[in-house]
Amino acid sequence: MAEYEAKRDPTRCPSHPGAVLDDIIPDLGKPKAEIARLLGISRQMLYDITAERKPVSPTIAAKLGKLLGNGPETWLRMQASYDAWHAEREVDVSGIPTIRAA
């Protein structure tokens, strides 16, 4: 079987991990309130994450990774990609020089 490198349009914002989680939750067969209880977080926190109002913190990533069996790294990478994409567009770095090690 051939392997292909995933390519994403760099002008397209990476998915927020909360949006991915919101897509996964229905397949779990449990309501969001139950998922929040299993994660040990408030329903409001889970709703804020799935609505992309709150980030997935390392603590939440560890809990999601355990609950879903995929480890925290996936959730942390998604959040880091999302945050970096926004930072590249929102932070003015025009006055900062690029230096190279000698």
N, C-alpha and C positions, 0 to 999 in steps of 0.2 A: 504494500500500500504506500502510495506517495505521501510525503509530508509537505505541507505548505505553510509558509510563514504568514501569520495573520497580519493583515495590513489595515490600518485605520486611518481615515482621513484626518490629518493633523489639525484641520480647522474645526472638526467636530469634537465637542466636549465629551470626555469619557463619561460613562454612566456613573451616577452616584450609587454607592453600594446600597443605599436605602431603596432605590428604584429596583435594583436586582433582587433585594430581599422581598420587596412587595410582589414581585413576579413569582418568587419561590413559595411564599406562604400558602397560597391556595392549594398547592400540591401536597402540603403537609397534612391537610385534612383537619386542621385545628384553627379555631378563631384567633385573631391577633391577641386578644386578652389572655388566652391560654399560652400563647408563645411568649408573651411578656412575662407571665408568671414563671414559666420554665426557665427563662433567661435571668430571672431575678431583677427585672427592671420594671418601671411603671409602664402602664399602658400608654400614657402620654409620651414617654420617651420613645417607645417603639413607633407610635404614630408620627412623632416628629422626625425620626430617622427615615421611615418609609415615605414621608412627604418631602424629604430632602431639606428639612429645616435644621437638622442636627447632623453632625458628622458621626461616623463610626469610630469611636475612640479605641485605643488598644484594649481596654477592659471589655468593651462591648464586642470587639473582634474576637477576643479569646472565648467569650461566652457563645457567640454565634458559631465559631469554629468547632466548639465542643458539641453544641446542639445539633449542628448539621453534619458533623464528621469530616469537615474539610480543613480544619485548622485555621488559626487566625491570620496567617500570611495572606491568603486570598483577599480577605476583607480589608486588611491594611494596605495591600497593593492597590486595590480599587480606590480607596480613600486618598492615598498618596497621589495617584494619577489624576484624580478629580481635582484635588487641591493644587497640584503643580500646574495643571492646565489653566486654572483661574489665576494663579499668581503670575504666570507668564504674561497674562493679558492685563492685569490690574496694577502691578507694581512697576513704577517707573525706575528703570535701571540705567537710563541713558547717561547719567553722570558717573557711573561706576566703570572704571577701566578694567580690561581683561589683562591679567599678568600671567606669565608663563614661568615655570620653575627653570632655573638655570641648568 
